[in-house]
Amino acid sequence: MAIHCPLVLSNDKQVLTKYQQVPKGYIPVYVGDQGDKKRYVVPLSYLSHPSFQDLLQLAEQEFGFNHSMGGLTIPCSEEAFFELTSELN
């Protein structure tokens, strides 16, 4: 389950505000095309999943440690991100 801020939880349909803090046990990530990145909050447990680690390796190759959004930026489309996170649930 990925949480998009400020819109809607991908599966639970709960509304979040833009300024809401990241819940304990979650990490914010930025996903989307170059000019249109959106913020999502994902469980820390996703970080150990092999499919998510593949995305993290892509992020490392593309951005290194320089993430201009101020948080972890995942270089993939939102659709691919949703597909991956729905499989992890």
C-alpha positions in Angstrom: 0.0 0.0 0.0 1.5 3.3 -1.1 0.1 6.5 0.4 0.0 9.5 -1.9 0.2 12.9 -0.3 -1.9 15.0 -0.5 -4.5 12.9 -2.3 -5.6 9.4 -1.4 -4.3 6.1 -0.1 -4.0 3.8 -3.0 -6.1 1.0 -1.5 -7.9 2.3 1.6 -9.2 5.6 0.0 -8.4 7.7 3.1 -7.7 11.4 2.5 -4.5 12.8 3.8 -3.4 16.4 3.9 -0.2 17.7 2.4 1.3 18.7 5.7 0.6 15.4 7.6 3.6 13.8 9.1 5.0 10.5 7.9 3.6 7.8 10.1 6.0 5.7 12.1 7.2 2.7 10.1 6.9 4.5 6.7 9.2 6.4 4.4 8.3 9.1 1.8 9.3 8.6 -1.8 8.8 10.7 -4.9 7.5 8.9 -8.0 6.6 9.9 -11.6 7.8 11.5 -14.8 10.6 14.1 -14.7 8.4 17.2 -14.4 5.4 15.6 -12.5 6.7 13.8 -9.4 4.2 13.0 -6.6 4.9 12.1 -3.0 3.9 8.7 -1.6 4.5 7.1 1.7 5.4 3.4 1.8 6.0 1.0 4.7 9.6 0.4 5.6 9.1 -3.3 5.1 9.0 -2.6 1.3 12.7 -1.7 1.4 13.7 -5.3 2.0 11.6 -6.7 -0.9 13.7 -7.7 -3.9 11.4 -6.0 -6.4 11.5 -2.7 -4.5 15.3 -3.1 -4.1 15.5 -3.1 -7.9 13.8 0.3 -7.9 16.2 1.5 -5.3 19.2 0.4 -7.4 17.7 2.4 -10.4 17.4 5.4 -8.1 21.0 5.0 -7.0 22.2 4.8 -10.6 20.2 7.8 -11.7 20.4 10.1 -8.8 23.2 8.8 -6.5 22.7 10.6 -3.2 21.5 13.8 -4.9 17.7 13.7 -4.7 16.5 17.2 -5.7 13.0 16.6 -4.2 14.5 16.4 -0.7 13.6 12.7 -0.4 14.1 9.4 -2.1 13.2 9.7 -5.8 12.1 6.5 -7.6 12.7 6.7 -11.4 9.6 4.9 -12.7 6.1 5.8 -13.8 3.3 6.0 -11.2 1.6 3.1 -13.0 4.6 0.8 -12.6 4.9 1.9 -8.9 1.3 1.1 -8.2 1.7 -2.3 -9.8 4.7 -3.1 -7.7 3.2 -1.9 -4.4 -0.1 -3.7 -5.1 1.9 -6.9 -5.5 3.7 -6.3 -2.2 0.4 -6.0 -0.2 
